[in-house]
Amino acid sequence: MSPCLRHWSCQNGQPDPHGPVHLDPFIKWHEPFTLSVSTPPTPPALLRPPPPPPRPPPLRRQPRRRVDSDGDFLLIEAAFHLLRWLNPDTSLHRLFLRNGTLIVPKSLPNPSLLVSLSFISSSQSLASDPIQRAIQNRIRDYPHRTRRNMHRVRVRVPVSVAHLFRHEPRLISFAVEAFYDRDVDTMKFAGTMERFLERGKAEELVRVSVTMSRVMYAQLVQQRFQAPKCYPEMSGRSEREVFVEAELGVKVACGMEMMYQQRKRDGLEGRGSTWEVFRKT
């Protein structure tokens, strides 16, 4: 799954068969695509039920579940083709992707997750063809659709921020999120810029190229923002290109400061490979 997600995911941990993945809403169908290609069709000989007791299936044939804040949103897409008994109240532990297809255990009343996994590891309970087509129609344009919605832009940021982006370009997603969701408390961090402007106004601003989604870019551009007093002076509006780069850069830099200080306050700093890169800057 890692090759499919490394450019689009906001996560920075080791590849793992379970856990949350944060994606922009406009590319949330990228993840069902990833789960589909990470559970490829298996040769017919491997589809025969294994002799009891069944062994756990290999990782590449493990069933995958996909839920988000809307619940099992695969149900929403296939709503016109669902059986009458299948609804949000009865779908818990019933929707899985395996061998690139959707599986719906039907004969189990109110199954637990372990019961459902045990059932589908030893039998086939594929969803109907109309349901399969509805799901496949949504994911067939991926990952090309995701790639078309990525945007590359130049920004002018402090050297320490540029160094981080050089080693961990995916940090841009955290910076944009922190800036866009800022509040009165986190704005206090941006007012001092203790971590990323150690030299204050004397800090050098450098140009870097970052890749973000178009949604992230819109979140930066549409926000009016006054640079904090401690921030290095930006070029005048007469140099339009330079000013736009600097204006985006101050938002990104302040977002990085807010993200860092917030995580430090919450006790989440100092973990993972990203922190090691940051610590050495």
N, C-alpha and C positions, 0 to 999 in steps of 0.2 A: 504493500500500500504506500510505502514511503515515496517511491518515484512519482506517484500520482498526486501526492499532497504537499510535497516539500515546497513548491512555489506558491501555493495558495493558502496554506494553513497558517494560522496565527500561533500554533503550538510550536514548542521548540524541544520537546522531549524525545526520548528514544522511541522508535516504532514499537507499538504495543497493540495486541489484538482487542483491547477494550479501552474505554475512556472517552472523555469529551473532546470534540473538535470544533473550534470556533471559526466559522466562515461568514463572509458577508451574506446578507439575505439574498442578494441577487444571484449568487452562485451556490445556493444551498443544495441544488441538485447535482453539484459536482461530487458530493460525498456518496450519494447512492450509486453514481457511476463508478466511483472508486471501489466501493464495496462489491459492485457487480463484477468488475474486472479482476478483483482480488479473489473471487471465488469462481474460477473458470470452469467450463464444462469438463467433466471427467470422462475417461474412456468407458464404454459400456460395461467392460468387465469389472470396473470398480464400483458400479452402481448396485451390484448384488448385495443384499444384506449380509453383513459379516456374521460369522458363527457366534453364538452366545458364549460367554458374556461379551457384549460389544466393546471394542476398544474406542477411546476417543478418536474422532476423525483427525487426519492430518490438518495442520494449520491452514493450508490453502483450500481445504474443503470444509473448514469450520463454518457453520451458519452465522450470519451477521444480522443484528437488529439495527434499526435506524429510527430514532425518535428525536424530536426537537421540541421547542416551546409549544408547538401546535399539537404535540402528541405523535401518533403514527401517521405522518402526513402522506405516506403512500396510500392510505385509505382514501384521503381526500381526492387524490388524482384519479383513483379507480372507482370513484363513488358510483358511477352509472352502471358498473358491471359487478358490484358486490352481491353476494348472497344475502338474503333477508336477515339471517341470524348474525351476520358479521357487521358490527358497529363499534363505536369507541368504547362501549361498555363491555363488549365481549372479546375485544381484540388483544387484550393484555397477554403477552407471551405467545402470540399466535402468528406474528408476521416475521419472516426471516428470509434473508437472501442466501442462497446456497447454489453452487454450480452455475452461477450467473442467472438464476431464476428465482422467482418469489415462491415461498413455501408457506402454506397455511394449514397447520394441523387442525383437522375438523372434528375428529371423534373423541377429543379429550374435553371433558367438562371442567371449566375453570382451572386450567393447568398451571402449575408453577413453572418457573423458568427451567429448572432442572428436568422436570418431567417432559416438557416440550423438546428440550435438546436431546434427551434420551430417545424420544419418539422419532424425531426426524433423522437421527443418526442411523436408524435401522429400517426406515421405510421412506417412501416417496409420497408426498401429499402436496403436489404442485397446485398452485392457483390456476384458475381457468385461463384459456388463451386470451380472451378479451382483457383480463386484468394484466396479464404479462405484456400485451401490446401497449396498453396505456402507460405502464411504467417505462418500457423501452423507448416509447416515443418521446418521453421527457428527457431521457439521458443520452439519446443517440447523438446529439450535437456536442457532447462533452468528450474530451477537455477543450476542444477548439473554441467553444463558446466562452469558456472561462478565459482563455488566452486573449480573445478579442476584447474582453472587458478589463484588461489590465492597462495601466497608463504609466508611462515613464516620464518623469519630470525632474528638472534641475532646481535645487534649493541651495541657499547659502546658510550654513550652520556653523557653530563653534567647532574648533578642531576636535575636541573630545567627542562630540556627537558624530562628526564625520568618521572618526576612527572606529566607533562602534558600528556604524552602518557598513563600513568596509568589511568587517568581520561577521556581522550578523545583520544582513539587510532586512530580515523579517521583523526586526524591532520597529520598523516604521508603522506597523499595524498597531502596536501598543501605544506609540506616541500619538497617532491620530485619534485613537479611542480615548486616551486620557485627555487630550485637548478638547475633543468634541463634547465629552461628558463632564467637563470641569464644573466645579461649584465654588462657592466662596472660600471654603477651606483649602482646596487644592490651588486656587489662585494665589494664595499666600506664598506657596512654594515658588510659583513663577515670579513673584515680586522680588525675590531675593536671588534666585538662581544659584544657590550655594554650591551645587555639585558641578554644573556644567559651565559656569562662568566664574571660575576661581580668580581670574584676573580682572573681572568686572568689564568696564568699557574698553579695556586694553586687549581683551580677548580677540584673536584673529578669527574672521569668518572666511570659510572656504566653500567652494562650490562642489557639490556632489550630485550624482544622479541616483534617484531612488525609484523603485517600482512599487506601485500601489494600485488598488482597484479604482475604477472610476468613481465609485461611491465614496471612497476615502478622499479622493481628490476634491469632489464636490463638497464634502464636509469641511475641508480646509478652506476652500475658496469662498464659500458662502458666509463664513463667520467674520464679522468685523472684530478686530482685535488691536489693541494699543500695546506696543512693545513696552515692557517694564523699563523703568528709569535706569536700571543697572545694565541694560542691554547695549552692546556696541552700536554706534550711530550707523544707520543704514543710508545708502546712496539716495540722492534726491529723485523725485519723480521724473526728472528730465531724462534720466537713463531708464527707460521703461523696462527693458528686459532685466536689468540688474535689480531694479526695485521689486519687481514681481518675484524674482528668486529669493530676495532677502525677506520679503513679506511672508512668503510661504515658509521660509526657513525659521523665522522667529516663532511661528506657530508650532512647527515641528520640535524645535528646541525646547520651548516651554512645555510641550506635551511630554517630552522625554523627562524633563525635570519633575513634572507633576507625577508621572508614572513611577519614577525612581523613589521620590520622597514618600509617596503613598505606600508603596510596597515595603519601604524601610520602616514606616510607622506601623504597618500591619505585621511586621516580622517575617516578611517573605523574601527579603534580600539575601544575597549570599548563597544562592543555590543554583546548581546547574552549570553547563559549559558557557552559557551566555554571561553569567556573572564572572567567570574566570577571565573572559576577554575584557569585560568592563573593568575589573579590578586592576588589570595591567595597563590601562590607558593612563 
